Amino acid sequence: MKKNSNQFVSSNSFKAFFCLLLFAFQFNSFAKTIPLIVNGKSDYVIVISANEKEQEKTAALLLQKYVSEISGYQLQISNQLAKGKKAIYIKVSTEVNNPDGFSIKTKSDALYIEGGAKKGCIYGVVMLLEKYMGCRYYWSNYKNIPSTKNINLPEINLKDEPKNDCRIVYIVDKVGQEFLDWNRLNTVDEIFAKGYYVHTFGKLVPWQEYFKTHPEYFSEMNGKRNIDQLCLSNPEVLKITIEKLKKEMALQPNEEYWSVSQNDNFSYCQCEKCSKIIAEEGSPSGPIIRFVNEVAKQFPDKIISTLAYEYSRKAPAVTKPAKNVQVMLCTIELNRSKAIEVDKGSESFKNDIIEWGKICNHIYLWDYNIDFANSVSPFPNLHVLQPNIQFFVKNNVSAHFQQANASVGSEFSELKVYLISRLLWNPNADATQIRNDFLNGYYGKAAPWIKKYIDKLESELKKSSDRLDIYEHPTSHQNTFLSQTNIDEYNTFFDNAEKEAQGDVTQLLHVKVARLPLQFAIMEIGKNDMFGPRGWYVEKNGDFTVIPEKVQLIEDFYSVCQQANIDHLNESGLTPKSYYESTKRFIDVQVKGNLSFKKKVTSSETPSPQYSKGDLSYLSNGVRGDSNYKVHWLGWEGVDFSLTVDLEKPVQAKTIEISSLWDAKSWILHPAGIRCLVSENGTDFIEVGNISTEGNQEKAEVNKVFSFKAPEKNIRFVKFEITGTKKLPEWHPSAGSKSWVFIDEIVVK
């Protein structure tokens, strides 16, 4: 095997496999072979049409590039066959009906690759390179390309086409068009008009422009108009939407797919007219489909796309989507530990997809297969990917958006892209073979230990009754597949994997990146059990000492993130640097000299029981919250409130601190301001400071400490008057909805 520029060195197991492959091709005396490359030379020329169709040219260049990387010989590309030369014909053919389908066949001394009108020729070349030349493209910067001076192809008569017309796996990292083509994937920009993918009501009828003068254009809830959604029974809203689309379509005349879809919140209109339609249709999707059908009438040559998402997921009972309406059906609420078809908790979705399948010509399935809140966290869902895709296809789905948020560092994201892309092409492909092919090529000698880890995770999940949620925290599974016993075994697997990969720097880094989710789980579970058996600290004679091995864990975690150029750890954009700093802050417990440690805190408004059970004792437990709002933080939604801590006796203090969190994607903003007051008797308070949050918070630090100077006198009570932002600002996608304030550790020293 050879090393490609900026790529890799292939594993020995792959090398052995390819040698067997070459042996079969080159020494099979029972079948005629095509001697494509002989002793580093070739009589073959790649022949494409005289008009040089873009697809043919791309396919020819792809074949030329990889044959050169394999053999060192660069095949000529021509519009005609020169005398004495043999041909590899690449052409778009009307005989291939599927636009992405292809055929590969040998005849006499010639090789023919014929493709459908879209990308069939390109995909045919990819199949030739993979199946008959042993090439693999595992990730954007990691391939396995064999090295040989002889390429003999067997007799070939192969036809193939995708089961699904649209195959999108959402990849956050920039991977390049060649990688996407190799994996037979589409992109959102390739399908949809720019700026018109999903959640477009706010773009079509902007509340900033219309709400003040025409609140009736917007949704009504509890008798009050709000900016969250549109009133779809209002004829003026339809008129504005159509006029807006006419202008936008004139700017992008060649784009076929345009989204007219609900904003990302639950506040659908319940005015008298909309409520009547909802009652007639038996679902809030009724007003949406009626509205979108009217839009679609105006643009018969376009596809108008809309969402069946959360409140609109149930199909309407009366109105059918027009022929040029696409329905995006979303699985956001579902459990990821079991295949949808066998999960009793997914019955309502199963009914919904069946009903939509009866009435809709275009279903676009939006599936989710990652933990968005903690993408670098164990999330053993590989076993449900194939049965779910098969279930979707069985129910009239031919277009897919698999939201894997794939990027290096996200749990097995490279493997998921490799597997899902091939299952979208052929839902009945051998998933085990695909997975093993990837593991052997990507992890080399360490592959058996990575496989043991994956299998053990899956096995332990199946033993439990755990539900996998796409917004969960590792502590949800700390007594099941992330128990201490299991984690000890997982660590053994990775210790062995790292030993096996020592001879290959790149594959060793792959192993270390695969280990990050386990390390993350250990650290997060430890934060939840700070002073317990799985925590970060041990107590000796009333003093708390941090465990050195745990400190080294965050150092190792951050180091690998830097080596692998990992730039985020969740959907909210948490960076490794922010996580590192907030974790270091978190484990710096405020116990020694902290006069508020374990003192009683009261609140004028009860915090939400969803977070840390609403337990106010978290505010004085000596542990600062870090970057995750589900751990050690308390939350208040859309209100002002005050917090008071009783220090139990008059004391002298120097500083008073309280912290807040920012996570805009989770609707969490720093408070608009905090006023600090102190008292010796609990009745007479004096102000010691008033700090406002500057800027509009579109970009803000994750953790903010409000620090006040204590007065030079005895104090017993400390009060914080906290002014919430209350509403999400205009820059936020859900502007106008209630915002949250999250508060943690009160420190008085």
C-alpha positions, 0 to 999 in steps of 0.5 A: 500500500502507498501513502497518498498526499495528506492522507494515510497509510492503509492497514495490514488487514486491508492490504491482505484483502486487496492482495487476495482481490488482485489474485482473483482478478489477475490469475483467474484462468476461467474468465476473460480479463481486461488488462487495464494496467500492465507493468505500469503502462496501459493501452487504454484511453478514457473516451467521453462525448465530443460535447464534453458533458460535465458529468462525463468529464467529472467521472473521467477525471475521477477514474484518471486520478485514482488509476494514477494513484494506484499504478502511477500511470495517467490514462488519457482522456479523449473524445475519440479513440486513437488508432492502436488504443483500447477504450473505456467509454464513459457516457450519459445514456438514455437507456439508463432510466434512473438519473443516478443509476448506471451500468458497467460492462465489458465487451471484447477489449472495451469497458463501458460505463453508462450513467443516468442523466444526473450523476450515474456516470460518476457513481459508476466510476466509484463502483468500479474503483471500490468493487473492482480496484479495492479503493476506499474513501472512509472520511474526507481526509482518510482513504485506502488506495492500493498500490500496484503496477498491474490492474486486471479487471474481470468480465463485468456486467453490472447494473445498479441504481439507488432505492432513494432519489434524495440521499442527504446525510447532514455533515457539519465538517467541510468534506468536499464534493468528491467525498460526497460523490464517492458516498453517493450523497446529495446536499441541501443546497443541491436540492433546495433554493438558497435560504428556503429549506425549512422554518421559512414563515418568518422569512416569508412574512417577517414579523419585524415588518408586519406585526406592529401594523397587522397583528392579525397576520400572526398566530393567536393563542389564548386570545392574544396574537404573537409573532411565533407563527402565521395565521394561515387562514388570513387571505392577506398572509397568503397573498404576501407569501405568494408575492414574496415567492415570486420575487425570490424565484425570479432571483433563483429561476432554476431552483425547483424546491421551495420551503413554505414551512412553520417556524421552530416553536409550538405556538400554532394559530388557534384563532376562530377560523384556524381552530375550525379548520383544525377541527375539520382536519383532525390535526393542526397540519390541516391549515398548513396543507390547505395554505401550502396547496394554495401556494403550490397552485401558483407555481405548478412547475415548482415543488413547495415543501412543508413540515410535518413536525411536532404539532403538525406531524399528524396527517389531515383527515380531509385535505390531500397535499397537492401533487407538487407539495412535498411533506417533510415528516420528522422523527424528532420525538422518537426513541433511538434505542429501538427500531421504530417498527418494533418500538411500542412507544413509536406507535403514533409515528407509525400511524402518521407515516402510514397515513401520510403515505396514503395521501402524499406523492412526495415524503421527505423523511427527516431523521435524527441519529445523534445526541444533539445536546452532547454529540461527544457522548456514547449514543449506541444507535448503530443497530437501528439505522438500517431497520429504520431506513427500511421502514421509511422506504416501505412507507412511500419515502424516497427522499431522506435527510439524515441529521447526523451533524457529522463532524470529527469528534461526534460519536462515530460520525465517520462510521455513521456517514459511511454506513448510512450513505450506503444504506440510503443507496441500498436499504437491504445492503449487508450492514455488518459487512459495511461496518466491518469494512469501515472498522478494519480500514479506519482503525487497522489493527485496533479494529477488533477492540473498537468492535468489542466496544461497539458490541458491548455498548449495544448489548448493555443498552438492549439489556436495559429498558433505557430510552435514547433521546437526542437531547440527553446527558450521560447521567441518564445511563449511569446505572445501565450501559454507562455503569462503573463496571461497564466503563471499566471494561470499555476502558480496557478495550480502548487501552488495548486498541491504543496499544495495537495502533501504536505503529500508525500515528493516524490510526492511533489518533482515530482510536483516541478520537473514538475514545472521547465520548467515553472520557466525556461520559466519565467526566460528566457522570463525575460532575453529577456525583462530585463528592461521591464514589464516581466524582472528582473529589475525595474527602479527607478529614473534612477537606476535599482533594481533587483526584489527579487521574480525573484532572489528567482526563480533562487534559487528555480530552482537550489535547486530543480535541486539539490534535484532531482539530475538533471545533465543537462538542454539541449542536450549540457550538460548545468548543473544546476550549470552552468545555475545558475551561468550564470543566476546570472552573467546575472542579475548582470547588468553592468550599474552603473559605466559602461562607455560603457553602451549604447555606439555605437559599430561597427564591421569590419564583420557583425554578423549573423542576426540569433542571437539577430538580429545581433544588435550590441547594445546588446554588450553595453546594460549592460546585460551579455549573459548567457548560451543560445546562442540565448539570448543576444549573437551575432555570427560570423562564421568562421572569424576574426573580430574587434569590436570598442566601442566609449565612446563618450568622453575621460575618465579614466578607470581601467578595460576593459572586453569582454565575449565569449561563449562555446557550442561545440554541437552548433559549438560555441567555445571561440575565439583563442585569443583577443587583446585589443587596446585603443585610444583617437582620434580613429586613433592612437591605443595602445595595452593594452593586448593580451589573448589567449585561452589555450587548445583544447577546448574539455572541456571548461567553458561556459562563458569566460571573457577576462579582460584587465587593462586600461592604466593610461591615457584618452581613448575614443575608445576601440578596440578588435581584435578577432581571431576566431577558424574558423574550428572545431578541430579534436575531434569534430564530425563535424571536419573541418566545420566552427566554431562560435564565440559568443560575448557579453557584453563590460564593461569599468569601 
